[in-house]
Amino acid sequence: MQRASAPLAAADGAALFVHGWRPEAPARSVVQIVHGMAEHGGRYARLAAALTDAGCAVYAGDLRGHGRSAPTPGDLGFFAARGGWRKCLDDIWRVNRRIAADHPGAPIILLAHSMGSFLAQHFIGLHGDSLAGVVLSGTSGKPSALAVVGRLIARLERLRRGPRGRSALLQSLAFDGFNKQFAPPRTAFDWLSRDTDEVDKYIADPLCGFPVSIQLWIDVLDGLGAATSARHQARIPKHLPIYVISGSRDPVGGNTRSVTQLLAAYRQAGLDRITHRFYADARHELFNETNRDEVTRDLLSWLAAVTA
């Protein structure tokens, strides 16, 4: 595996950092990874090793306000003052076009996790024709009643603290709530994985687990609502292969309830190449779970089928 990372200029001039891994031989396909909230693309190196061994090149851009795309530590958790969600969608497209230029004719698979999967749900209604397939990991369907209330609370918090402010209340409603089903918790991030070593690595990483800005919460909650609307889902190419994976104890997906709603909505929209896999007792980060080898094998089998 060859690793080569580089900056990429966004449409508005922002510097985006892109992690890259290539197989020794010419790549047969390319996997574009979009990471989740309060993490970064470098965390996917182990998965990238398995993908490159299978002949795939891998690109994982650090989203705005994340990883090495954040200009300063104070910018972690902040997309933009305005239009942050749309800017992220444009950034994903920018990376996609770089991949197409670097690997002409190679099929591109979008693999997106958690908040990245919400962006991917929106992206495939805009640029689904550029992809050979999509993997949604740790995802969710329509915003819950709590998320709807959260949109209002976030706007009130923005009036009080400003767009770059951090809100303990929003943090409690989201991440703290996710951990409740794992009481008594060992850490604040037990909901991520059953593998305590992986949880501890996340906590020790200075580019993970930071509180995000109030404006980012607004961007995400508004963006998920738009991405899961029936009108937007109707724009997704009907024959695009979509593989949805979730842990049965992932609170982000409502322990699969919200994911099941998403699958039903996609089928209602006429999408005819939807497959899914729910992993018993697994939590949010499937590629860092105790059964990650099984999850990776299943992914490689799906990839082989859609890129054959």
C-alpha positions in Angstrom: 0.0 0.0 0.0 1.3 3.4 -0.9 0.2 6.4 1.2 0.1 9.9 -0.3 -1.8 12.8 1.3 -2.1 16.3 -0.1 -4.1 19.5 0.2 -6.9 20.3 -2.3 -8.3 23.7 -2.9 -12.1 24.0 -2.3 -14.3 26.1 -4.6 -14.1 29.0 -2.2 -10.3 28.7 -1.8 -10.4 26.8 1.5 -7.6 24.2 1.9 -8.9 20.7 2.2 -6.6 17.9 3.4 -7.1 14.6 1.6 -5.6 11.3 2.8 -4.8 8.9 0.0 -3.8 5.2 -0.2 -3.1 3.4 -3.4 -2.5 -0.3 -4.3 0.8 -1.4 -5.8 -0.8 -2.2 -9.1 -3.2 0.2 -11.0 -6.4 0.6 -9.1 -9.4 -1.3 -10.4 -11.8 1.0 -8.5 -11.7 3.9 -6.0 -13.3 4.3 -2.7 -14.0 7.8 -1.5 -14.5 8.0 2.2 -16.5 10.7 4.0 -15.9 10.6 7.8 -18.2 11.5 10.6 -18.6 14.3 13.1 -15.6 15.1 15.4 -13.2 12.7 13.7 -11.1 12.7 10.5 -10.1 10.7 7.4 -6.8 9.4 8.9 -8.8 7.1 11.2 -9.6 4.9 8.2 -6.1 3.7 7.5 -6.8 0.2 8.6 -9.8 -0.1 6.4 -7.8 1.5 3.6 -5.2 -1.3 3.9 -7.8 -3.9 3.4 -9.2 -2.0 0.4 -5.9 -1.5 -1.3 -5.1 -5.2 -0.8 -8.2 -5.8 -2.8 -7.0 -3.5 -5.6 -8.9 -0.3 -4.6 -7.4 3.2 -4.3 -8.8 5.1 -1.3 -9.3 8.9 -0.8 -10.5 10.3 2.5 -10.9 14.0 2.7 -11.0 15.8 6.1 -14.2 17.7 6.1 -14.2 21.5 6.8 -13.6 22.1 10.5 -12.2 18.6 10.9 -8.7 17.0 11.0 -6.0 18.8 9.0 -8.6 20.8 7.1 -9.2 23.0 10.2 -6.8 25.9 9.9 -6.4 26.2 13.7 -7.6 24.2 16.7 -10.2 26.9 17.3 -11.7 26.0 13.9 -12.4 22.4 14.8 -16.1 21.8 14.7 -17.0 24.8 12.5 -18.0 24.4 8.8 -18.7 28.1 7.9 -20.7 31.1 9.1 -23.2 30.5 6.3 -23.9 27.7 3.9 -21.7 25.2 5.6 -23.6 22.1 4.6 -23.6 23.1 0.9 -19.9 23.9 1.1 -19.3 20.4 2.4 -21.3 18.9 -0.4 -19.2 21.0 -2.9 -16.0 19.8 -1.2 -17.1 16.1 -1.6 -17.7 16.8 -5.3 -14.3 18.5 -5.6 -12.6 15.3 -4.2 -14.8 13.2 -6.5 -13.6 15.1 -9.5 -10.0 14.8 -8.4 -10.5 11.0 -8.2 -12.0 11.0 -11.7 -9.0 12.9 -13.0 -6.5 10.7 -11.2 -8.2 7.4 -12.2 -9.9 7.9 -15.5 -12.7 5.4 -16.1 -12.3 3.7 -12.7 -15.6 3.1 -10.9 -16.0 5.3 -7.8 -17.7 4.1 -4.6 -18.7 6.6 -2.0 -18.3 5.2 1.6 -19.7 7.5 4.2 -20.0 7.2 8.0 -22.4 8.9 10.4 -22.6 12.6 9.7 -20.7 11.8 6.5 -23.5 9.4 5.6 -26.0 12.3 6.0 -24.0 14.3 3.5 -23.8 11.3 1.2 -27.6 10.9 1.3 -27.8 14.5 0.0 -24.9 14.1 -2.4 -26.4 11.1 -4.2 -29.4 13.2 -5.1 -27.1 15.7 -6.7 -24.3 13.7 -8.2 -25.4 10.1 -8.0 -24.6 9.5 -11.7 -20.9 10.0 -10.9 -20.9 6.9 -8.6 -20.8 3.2 -9.1 -22.2 2.6 -5.6 -22.7 4.0 -2.1 -22.1 2.6 1.3 -23.9 4.2 4.2 -22.4 3.3 7.6 -23.9 4.4 11.0 -26.6 6.3 9.3 -30.1 7.4 10.1 -33.4 8.2 8.4 -35.8 11.1 8.9 -34.9 13.4 11.9 -36.5 12.2 15.1 -38.9 14.4 17.2 -35.9 15.1 19.4 -33.9 16.3 16.4 -36.7 18.6 15.3 -36.8 20.1 18.8 -33.0 20.3 18.6 -33.2 22.5 15.5 -35.2 25.1 17.5 -32.9 24.8 20.5 -29.8 25.3 18.3 -31.2 28.5 16.8 -31.9 29.8 20.3 -28.5 28.9 21.4 -27.0 30.7 18.4 -28.7 33.9 19.5 -27.2 33.5 22.9 -23.7 32.3 22.1 -23.1 33.1 18.4 -22.5 30.6 15.5 -19.0 29.6 16.7 -20.2 29.1 20.3 -20.4 25.6 21.9 -23.6 24.4 23.7 -23.5 22.0 26.6 -27.2 21.5 26.1 -26.9 20.4 22.5 -24.0 18.2 23.5 -26.1 16.6 26.2 -29.1 16.0 23.8 -26.9 14.3 21.3 -23.8 12.4 22.5 -24.7 12.2 26.1 -28.0 10.7 25.1 -26.3 8.2 22.9 -24.4 6.8 25.9 -27.4 6.3 28.1 -28.2 2.8 26.9 -24.8 1.6 27.9 -25.0 2.6 31.6 -23.0 2.5 33.7 -20.6 3.9 31.2 -16.8 3.5 31.4 -16.3 6.6 29.2 -18.4 9.3 27.5 -17.9 7.5 24.2 -18.9 3.9 25.0 -21.6 4.1 22.3 -18.9 4.1 19.6 -17.7 0.5 20.0 -17.5 -2.5 22.2 -13.8 -2.5 21.7 -12.4 -0.5 24.6 -9.0 0.0 23.0 -10.7 1.6 20.0 -12.7 3.9 22.3 -9.6 4.9 24.2 -7.7 5.6 20.9 -10.6 8.0 19.9 -10.5 9.8 23.3 -6.7 10.1 23.1 -6.8 11.6 19.5 -6.7 15.4 19.7 -8.6 15.6 16.4 -11.5 13.5 17.8 -14.3 14.0 20.3 -14.3 17.8 20.4 -17.5 19.7 20.9 -18.8 21.1 17.7 -20.1 24.6 17.1 -23.8 25.6 17.4 -23.7 26.5 13.7 -22.5 23.1 12.7 -25.4 21.5 14.6 -27.8 23.7 12.7 -26.1 22.8 9.4 -26.3 19.1 10.2 -29.9 19.1 11.4 -31.1 21.2 8.5 -29.1 19.1 6.0 -30.4 15.8 7.3 -34.0 17.1 6.9 -33.3 18.1 3.3 -31.5 14.9 2.5 -34.3 12.6 3.8 -37.2 14.5 2.2 -39.2 12.4 -0.3 -38.6 15.1 -3.0 -34.9 14.8 -2.7 -34.9 11.0 -2.5 -36.8 10.9 -5.7 -33.7 12.5 -7.4 -31.4 9.6 -6.6 -30.6 7.4 -9.7 -33.0 4.4 -9.5 -30.3 1.8 -10.3 -27.6 3.1 -8.0 -26.3 0.3 -5.8 -26.7 1.3 -2.1 -25.3 -0.8 0.8 -26.5 0.2 4.2 -24.8 -1.2 7.3 -25.6 -0.6 10.9 -25.0 -2.1 14.4 -28.2 -3.3 16.1 -27.2 -1.2 19.1 -26.2 2.0 17.3 -28.1 4.8 18.9 -27.5 7.1 15.9 -29.8 4.8 13.8 -32.2 4.3 16.7 -31.0 0.7 17.1 -31.8 0.1 13.4 -35.4 1.6 13.7 -34.5 4.8 11.9 -32.3 2.9 9.4 -35.2 0.6 8.6 -37.3 3.8 7.9 -34.6 5.0 5.5 -34.5 1.7 3.6 -38.3 1.8 3.2 -38.2 5.3 2.0 -35.6 4.4 -0.6 -37.6 1.5 -1.9 -40.7 3.8 -2.0 -38.7 6.2 -4.1 -38.2 3.4 -6.6 -34.5 2.5 -5.8 -34.1 -1.1 -6.9 -30.5 -2.0 -5.8 -30.7 -1.5 -2.0 -29.1 -4.0 0.3 -28.4 -3.9 4.0 -26.7 -5.7 6.8 -27.4 -5.2 10.5 -24.8 -6.6 12.9 -26.0 -8.0 16.2 -24.9 -6.1 19.3 -22.5 -3.8 17.3 -22.5 -0.1 18.1 -21.8 2.9 16.0 -18.3 2.6 14.4 -18.5 -0.7 12.6 -15.0 -0.5 11.2 -13.7 -0.1 14.7 -15.9 -2.8 16.3 -14.9 -6.2 17.7 -16.3 -7.8 14.6 -14.7 -5.4 12.2 -13.0 -8.2 10.2 -16.5 -9.6 9.4 -17.8 -6.1 8.5 -14.8 -5.6 6.2 -15.2 -9.0 4.5 -18.8 -8.2 3.8 -17.9 -4.8 2.4 -15.3 -6.3 0.1 -17.8 -8.9 -1.2 -20.3 -6.2 -2.0 -17.7 -4.0 -3.7 -16.5 -6.9 -5.9 -20.1 -7.5 -7.0 -20.9 -3.9 -7.9 -17.6 -3.2 -9.7 -17.4 -6.5 -11.6 
